[in-house]
């Protein structure tokens, strides 16, 4: 029986122009969480960081821009790629975590919502284009896609713009070595309702939140530099706990989502994971295949862009998707009829995963 499915009509992204290399951190003074200077050379610290994460450079937005600007650029790109009238959008869902933070401070500006700001920049007059934000940690963009799928399958919407935008450089403590992970960027998709007799588009999705003891794995706090008296608060994380949580929970959820779509891992052509740490993603992928009793992972199944773009939180997956679909990652291609898995993990702690079949 024919029914409506959520399919990707177009994608868009914005990658900031400011390139920050690992060598740019050589003159930083790094402190540990107790306020003591880390007693190893920055050369050694940066080398260890690169070995674990594979990040060699990242992108920062320029001083005159804020997160809603990045979101607008990616949204405009997606709308133009779709060749649609933006007045026909039913929803604009914008995932972020810190609002608009201007250069030189760490104060979040959240009113009006960033989605409302993007709708204004797009000059959309339609009052029934409902614009709202979602804060769900790094999995926020994927959670926005999941919400959009519910709207489409309920018959409430036909066209939805989902954006993920973040400016982590504005909330990074440059005296904390973890700040080298963070990056800025934005990605967007236009989801469209499409009628089909066969399953297409979004086939399945699952989300979970663990907060009983896990909610404090990522938090906001003052600088690790005890002499820094700027009253700002910065993003902090317990890297070891995050790593353990991700490895113990993400593979299981991915397996459940694949099975919910009535598939097995050998029917999946690409796995797009939130990119915060390349070694962690490789370990997650290995565990997913192990859960299906497969030891050899196919070459090229997990595209990575973290080496040059770092961790831009909610923006990592939509940027990656846009680059692949627009042929900007020559070694990776997604063809019609393929099944791809998207999965993310982050503050909350939250995890979500989704299986999509291309048309």
C-alpha positions in Angstrom: 0.0 0.0 0.0 1.3 3.4 -1.0 2.2 5.8 1.9 4.3 8.9 2.5 8.0 8.7 3.3 10.5 11.4 4.3 13.2 11.8 1.6 16.1 14.1 1.2 15.3 16.7 -1.5 18.6 18.6 -1.1 21.5 19.3 1.2 23.6 22.4 2.0 26.5 23.4 4.2 28.8 26.2 5.2 32.4 25.6 6.2 34.0 28.7 7.8 37.0 30.2 6.0 39.4 30.6 9.0 41.7 27.6 9.2 43.3 26.8 12.6 46.1 24.3 12.5 47.4 22.2 15.4 50.6 24.3 15.3 48.5 27.3 16.2 48.2 25.9 19.7 51.9 25.6 20.4 52.1 28.9 22.3 49.0 28.1 24.5 49.4 27.5 28.2 47.4 24.4 29.1 46.1 23.6 32.6 44.5 20.5 34.0 41.2 20.5 35.8 42.8 21.3 39.1 44.3 24.5 37.8 47.9 23.3 37.5 49.9 23.8 34.3 50.3 20.5 32.4 53.9 19.4 32.8 54.6 18.2 29.3 55.7 20.2 26.2 53.0 21.4 23.9 54.7 19.6 21.0 54.2 16.3 22.8 50.7 17.1 23.9 49.7 18.1 20.4 51.3 15.0 18.9 49.3 12.7 21.3 46.1 14.7 20.5 46.6 14.1 16.8 47.4 10.4 17.2 44.1 9.9 19.1 41.7 12.2 17.2 43.4 12.5 13.8 42.5 16.2 13.8 45.2 18.2 12.1 43.2 21.4 11.6 39.8 22.8 12.2 37.6 25.8 11.0 36.6 28.8 13.1 34.0 31.4 12.1 35.3 34.9 11.5 34.8 37.7 14.1 31.8 39.3 12.4 29.7 36.1 12.3 27.6 34.2 14.8 26.0 30.8 14.7 22.7 31.9 13.1 24.7 33.4 10.2 26.3 30.0 9.6 22.9 28.4 9.8 21.5 30.8 7.3 24.3 30.2 4.8 23.8 26.4 4.9 20.0 26.8 4.7 20.2 29.1 1.7 22.6 26.6 0.1 20.1 23.8 0.7 17.1 25.8 -0.5 18.9 26.8 -3.7 20.0 23.2 -4.3 16.3 22.1 -3.9 15.1 24.9 -6.3 12.1 25.5 -4.0 10.2 28.5 -2.9 11.1 28.9 0.8 7.6 30.2 1.5 6.4 26.6 1.0 8.4 25.3 3.9 6.2 23.9 6.7 8.9 23.9 9.4 12.4 25.2 10.0 14.1 23.2 12.8 17.5 24.4 13.9 19.7 22.4 16.2 22.5 24.1 18.2 23.6 24.2 21.8 24.9 27.7 22.7 22.8 30.2 20.7 24.6 33.2 19.1 27.8 33.9 21.0 29.6 37.1 19.8 33.3 37.3 19.4 35.0 38.3 22.6 32.6 36.8 25.2 30.9 33.6 26.1 27.4 34.9 26.7 24.6 33.0 24.9 22.0 35.0 23.0 18.9 32.9 22.5 16.1 35.3 22.1 14.6 35.3 19.5 15.3 31.7 18.6 18.0 31.1 16.1 15.4 29.4 13.8 13.4 32.6 13.9 16.6 34.6 12.9 17.2 32.3 10.0 13.6 32.6 8.8 14.0 36.3 9.0 17.2 36.2 7.0 15.5 34.0 4.4 12.8 36.7 4.1 10.0 34.2 4.6 6.7 35.9 5.2 4.5 32.7 5.6 3.3 32.6 9.2 2.7 28.9 8.9 6.4 28.2 8.3 6.9 27.2 12.0 10.5 27.9 13.1 12.0 26.6 16.4 15.2 25.5 18.0 16.3 22.1 19.4 19.0 21.6 22.0 20.0 18.0 22.3 23.8 18.0 22.4 25.8 16.8 19.4 22.9 14.6 18.2 20.6 17.6 17.9 20.6 17.8 14.1 19.7 14.1 13.8 17.0 14.6 16.4 15.6 17.4 14.3 15.5 15.1 11.3 13.7 12.5 13.4 11.1 15.1 14.5 10.7 16.2 10.9 10.0 12.5 9.9 7.2 12.4 12.4 5.6 15.6 11.0 5.8 14.2 7.5 4.5 10.8 8.3 1.6 12.2 10.3 0.5 14.2 7.2 1.3 17.5 9.0 4.1 18.6 6.6 5.4 18.2 3.1 8.6 20.3 3.2 10.9 20.7 6.2 14.3 22.4 6.5 16.5 20.9 9.2 19.7 22.8 10.1 22.6 22.0 12.4 24.9 24.9 13.3 27.5 25.4 16.0 30.3 27.8 16.9 32.2 25.8 19.5 35.2 28.2 19.1 33.2 30.8 21.0 32.8 28.6 24.1 36.2 26.9 24.1 38.7 27.4 26.9 42.0 27.9 25.2 43.7 26.8 28.4 42.0 23.4 28.2 43.7 20.9 25.8 40.2 19.6 24.8 39.6 22.9 23.1 41.7 21.6 20.2 38.9 19.2 19.3 36.3 21.9 18.7 35.3 23.5 15.4 32.6 25.6 13.8 30.3 25.0 10.8 26.7 24.4 9.6 24.8 21.9 7.5 21.2 21.6 6.4 18.8 19.4 4.5 15.4 19.8 3.0 13.1 16.8 3.7 10.2 16.2 1.4 7.1 14.0 1.7 7.1 11.4 -1.1 4.5 8.7 -1.8 5.8 5.2 -2.5 4.6 1.6 -2.6 8.1 0.5 -1.5 10.0 1.7 1.6 12.2 4.7 0.7 13.8 7.6 2.6 13.8 7.3 6.4 13.2 3.6 7.2 13.8 3.7 11.0 15.2 5.7 13.8 15.8 5.3 17.6 16.8 7.8 20.3 17.8 7.5 23.9 18.8 9.7 26.8 20.9 8.6 29.8 21.0 11.2 32.5 21.0 9.4 35.9 24.8 9.6 36.2 25.8 10.5 32.7 24.4 14.1 32.5 27.7 15.5 33.9 30.0 14.0 31.3 29.8 17.4 29.4 29.2 20.6 31.3 29.9 24.4 31.3 32.5 25.8 33.8 35.1 28.5 34.3 38.5 28.4 32.6 41.0 25.9 33.9 43.4 28.9 34.1 42.9 30.1 37.8 44.2 33.5 36.9 41.6 34.1 34.2 38.9 36.3 35.7 36.6 37.0 32.8 33.4 35.5 34.4 32.9 33.4 31.3 31.9 29.7 31.2 33.4 27.3 28.8 32.6 23.8 27.5 34.2 21.0 29.5 34.1 17.3 29.1 35.1 14.0 30.8 36.8 12.4 27.8 37.3 9.0 29.3 33.7 8.7 30.5 32.4 9.9 27.1 34.5 7.3 25.3 33.3 4.5 27.5 29.7 5.6 27.2 29.9 5.8 23.4 31.5 2.4 22.9 29.1 0.7 25.3 25.9 2.2 23.9 26.2 3.5 20.3 26.9 0.1 18.6 23.9 -1.5 20.3 21.5 1.3 19.2 22.8 1.2 15.7 22.2 -2.6 15.6 18.7 -2.1 16.9 17.9 0.6 14.3 19.2 -1.5 11.4 17.1 -4.5 12.6 14.1 -2.2 13.0 14.5 -1.3 9.3 14.4 -5.1 8.7 18.0 -5.0 7.4 21.4 -6.5 8.3 24.7 -4.7 8.3 25.8 -6.3 5.0 22.9 -4.3 3.4 24.4 -1.0 4.6 26.7 0.9 2.2 27.7 3.9 4.4 27.8 4.6 8.1 28.0 8.4 8.9 29.0 8.9 12.5 29.2 12.1 14.5 32.9 13.0 14.3 34.5 13.9 17.6 37.4 11.4 17.7 38.5 9.2 14.8 39.8 6.4 17.0 36.5 6.3 18.9 34.5 6.2 15.6 36.6 3.3 14.4 36.1 1.4 17.6 32.3 2.1 17.4 32.2 0.8 13.8 34.2 -2.3 14.8 31.7 -3.1 17.6 28.7 -2.7 15.3 30.1 -5.2 12.9 31.1 -7.5 15.8 27.5 -7.5 17.0 26.5 -8.9 13.6 29.3 -11.5 13.9 31.3 -9.9 11.1 35.0 -9.3 11.6 36.1 -7.6 8.4 34.8 -4.1 7.8 34.3 -3.1 4.1 36.7 -0.5 2.8 35.2 3.0 2.6 32.1 2.4 4.6 32.8 5.2 7.1 33.7 8.5 5.4 35.8 10.8 7.7 36.3 14.6 7.4 37.5 15.2 11.0 41.2 15.5 9.9 40.5 18.9 8.3 37.3 20.0 9.9 37.4 18.9 13.5 34.3 18.4 15.7 31.6 20.9 14.9 29.0 19.2 17.1 25.5 19.2 15.4 27.0 20.2 12.1 29.4 17.3 11.5 26.9 14.8 10.0 25.0 17.3 7.7 28.2 18.7 6.4 29.6 15.2 5.7 26.3 14.3 3.9 26.4 17.4 1.8 30.0 16.9 0.8 29.3 13.3 -0.3 26.1 14.0 -2.2 27.6 16.9 -4.0 30.7 14.9 -5.1 33.1 16.9 -3.0 34.6 13.7 -1.4 35.8 12.0 -4.6 36.5 8.6 -2.8 32.9 8.4 -1.5 29.6 8.1 -3.4 26.1 7.3 -2.4 24.0 5.7 -5.2 20.3 5.2 -5.7 18.8 2.4 -3.6 21.5 2.2 -1.1 21.0 2.0 2.7 23.0 4.4 4.9 23.1 4.7 8.7 23.5 8.0 10.5 24.3 8.0 14.3 25.4 10.6 16.8 26.2 10.8 20.5 26.7 13.8 22.8 25.7 15.9 25.8 22.8 14.6 27.7 24.0 12.0 27.4 22.0 11.5 24.2 22.3 9.0 21.3 20.3 8.7 18.1 20.5 6.7 15.0 18.6 6.6 11.7 18.5 4.3 8.6 17.9 5.9 5.2 17.3 4.4 1.8 18.3 6.7 -1.1 15.9 7.1 -4.1 
